[in-house]
Amino acid sequence: MRECAMSILNKNDQFTSMVEPELTFINQRWAEITARLKVSKVSIRVVSVTEYMKDK
């Protein structure tokens, strides 16, 4: 998607004025989402079936 937007940006100034704000918004949202995912990562403990059944 970014490559397509960059291609449009380079075609002419009218396209640039339309696409650039949207691309900036998408980049900001992506940064927010990835930051949230990094913060909310939870360590996952892998257990064997035997261990799982032993706890039941």
N, C-alpha and C positions, 0 to 999 in steps of 0.2 A: 504494500500500500504506500509506504514511504517513497519507494522508487517511482511509482506512478505520480505521486504528488510532486516530486522533484522534477520530473519530466514536464509536467504541466507548468510548474513555476518558471521553467526556462523557456517556454514558448513565447510568451509576450507579457508586457506589464499589466494588461487587464486581467489576465489569468492569475498573475502573482498577487494582485490586490484581493482577489477572491479566495485563493487557495491558502495563502500564507497564514492568515488568522486561524483557519480551521486546522492546519497542520500544527501550529503552535498549541492550540487547545488539546489536540490529540496527544501531543508529546507531554504536555503537563499532566493530563489524566493518566497516561501510561506511567509516568514517574510516581504519581500518587499511589496508583494500584500496586506497583512493584514494591514501593516502600512499605505499604500496609502488609503485603504478603511476607516481607522479610521480618517485620515485627511480630506477626502472628504465627510464625512457624512454631510448630510444637514437635518436641522430640517424640518419635514413635518407637515403641519398644517392640521388637520382633520376638515372638515366643513360638515355641514348637507346639504342635498339637498335644503332645504328652503333657507339657507344662500347663497348657490351657485347660485340659481336662482335669488335671490334678487340683487346680484352683476351684473347680466346680463342686 
